[in-house]
């Protein structure tokens, strides 16, 4: 059975929501989305979290008042520079 992969930004988005005390209902209001859309999109392991798009991430970042780069995992350091 195939396991759903969570988009890397979901963990960061959920952490920011917790830090800022913002509910998924409030985020949905800010985004103009249905509450269940937000709940599904931000549930770790949900099939809906695998395809968050750049425009969606930009909109979520704006709604949270953070740069979109804060939602993305840090790139691994490039080793072995010659």
N, C-alpha and C positions, 0 to 999 in steps of 0.2 A: 504494500500500500504506500502510495506517495505521500510524503509529509510536506505540508505547506511551509514555505520559507517566509519569514517575516521581513519586511523591508527594513534596512538598517536604520532608517530615520524614526521608526515607530518608538523605539526605546527612548530616544532623545525627546521626542514630542511628549510622550507620557511623563517623563521626568520633569519637563518644563511645566506641563499642566499641574503636576503635584507641587512643584516649587512655587508657582504663582497662585496656587489655590483656585485654578480655573477648572470648572466642571466640563465634561464633554457636551453637556447641554449648552453651556455658555459658548464653547468653541463653535458648536454648530450654528448658534445664532450669529456669531461674528462672521462665519464663513458663508452663511446663507444656505446651509445644507440641512437636511433632515438629521435629527439626533441619532437615529439608527445608522445612518451612513457613517457618521463620525465614530460611533461605537464599533461598527464592523471594521472600518479602515484602520483603527488604532488598537485592535485586539491582537496581541501577539499570537502567531500561529494561524491567524485567520487567512482564508484564501483571498480576502479582499485587501490585505496589506502588501501583497507581493508586487502590486503594479501602481504604487503611488508615482505620479508623474512630476516632472520638474515644475510645471505650472501649479499643480496642487501643493507641492512643497513650498513654493514661493507664497502662495495664498495663506497657507497655514503659518508660515514664519511671520508674515505681516500681521495676521490675527493675534499672534502671540507677542508681537513687538520685538522679535529677535531676528538677526540676520539668518538667511537660509543656510549658511555654512555651519551654524550652530546645530542644525538638525542632522548634519551628515557626519559620519565617522571620520576621524582623522586618517589621512592617507598614511600608509606605512612609510617609514623613512627609507630613502633610497640609499642602500649601502654599497660599498665597493666602488666609490668614486675614484677614478684614476686620473 
